[in-house]
Amino acid sequence: MRPPFDPARGTLLVAPPGAGSGHWAGAPGAYADGDVVYLVYRLRWPRPVRGAELVVARGDGTAFVPIWRATRDDFASPSIERCAIVRENDRWRLYVSYVDGRSGRWRVDLLEADAPDRFDPATRTATFAAENADAVAVKDPWLRRVGGRWLMFVSYGTMPDDLRGIHAGEDALSTGLTRSETGLAESADGLRWTWRGRVLAAGKGWDRFTARLTTAVSDPEGGWLGLYDGSASLEENYEERCGLARSPDLRRWERLGDGPAVGAAGGPGTVRYVESLATPGGTLFFYEYTRPDGSHELRASRASGTGPGEAL
């Protein structure tokens, strides 16, 4: 199957905060409120700084203006990663993925506000933690409302037999002691979640270390085309590649092909953390894109042709 968009022809939205490996702008989440698009993304620097800044921006899908910022210090955290923004009636919700500064575990908390520029990290409430999934980490939430229910997909690591050292670096998923896979939680109100378990397991080849579902778009046949980040080893943990999978119901997934399908298979042009959004002008895709110097920029592309990604 051809990719649903051409990442090389994308529009630059946010440049990385510095040159070289470890400088990233990306991990996007998006929400359309009429003709206005709201985008949440994080800025990252190499260790020991890591994911230090979180930004909400408003725009038309191809150009954005920041309207709200927070730092890792606002969450008493070593690092912030992918977050999700949604609107529920007259309330805005920001699901923040960050490392708990006390336990060293990734978790997801919720900020609520009456406007997308009024979130206050001091008012955050616990939403989903590793303990809720009997895991060592949960992070990178991606949300969709389907059939009157909220679905939250997260990257998580199952509990290994030997826990020694797994939280020493404050990122259990980068230790090699557990794999990063995709799990699902479900909710009627977006506040109280029930864990449904793993929906996309690590594979046996290029994605045997990581299989992180990052978005899905409905297809003309009534199913879903998913885009997921995959890697084969710990060394590829921060440079995952993008693959495709198909599902009839967002719960059962079948891989398409036997390798990365969107962007390059490594190095410049590699794609990860894809988000999709239905807009009046067609489906938009937001994603991290690797530059020649190893840094990552945040880009946007529209769906190509009339294939998967436009039937939303």
Secondary structure, 3 states (H helix, E strand, C coil): CCCCCCHHHCEEEECCCCCCCCCEEEEEEEEEECCEEEEEEEEEECCCCEEEEEEEEEECCCCEEEEEEEEHHHHCCCCECCCEEEEECCEEEEEEEEECCCCCCEEEEEEEECCCCCCCHHHCEEEEEHHHHCEEEEEEEEEEEECCEEEEEEEEEECCCCCCCCCCCCCHHHCCCCCEEEEEEEECCCCCCEEEEEEECCCCCCCCCEEEEEEEEECCCCCEEEEEEEECCHHHCCCCEEEEEEECCCCCCEEECCCCCEEECCCCCEEEEEEEEEECCEEEEEEEEECCCCCEEEEEEECCCCCCCCCC
